[in-house]
Amino acid sequence: MHCQFALYNEDFQYFRNVYTVCLNITGKSCVVIGGGKVAERKVKGLLSEQAEVKLVSPEITSALAKLVRQQGCQWEQKGYTAGDLDGAFLVFAATDSPEIQQRIFQDAESRDILVNVIDSPDQCSFQVPATVQRGDLNLAVSTAGTSPAVATLVRRRLEKEYGQEYALLLRLMGGLRSQVI
């Protein structure tokens, strides 16, 4: 048996050209299509930043049902249609159907809506980096979609290196900034 491994492949692009930015999604309409564990993570992250979240899925996990009840997340208990994207600022496609994922991507792209198709970096207009949050300090790690596992590995190292004391330092420096300016 012969195995060949290329260290670099021109066809393997994903997010080679990315512009790193932090988005304020407070009050913005964000749509998550899917009702499983991945959708849970996306919904939790969006709600933590005070986004207006619409969840579209025929079925959802018990944890998602709890978020719907307790945090005001809107759930449309049905399959995906293009109209689900009306008014959306960004979209996560987190279904287990490649065909539906493709439709979501095409519909979002045609409307100029930011879209992230889970586990399909070539069908994403944005990616969510692995992050470490210490108060207002936000450290982000991205592998341009190449390896989320490596991003997670680096994030874990950053978590150990940058403790909660950085949140305090940033608050102190923020207070001094206005005096210095």
Helices and strands as residue ranges (DSSP letters): E 29-33, H 37-48, E 52-56, H 62-71, E 74-76, G 82-85, E 90-93, H 98-110, E 114-117, G 121-123, E 130-134, E 137-141, H 148-161, H 165-180
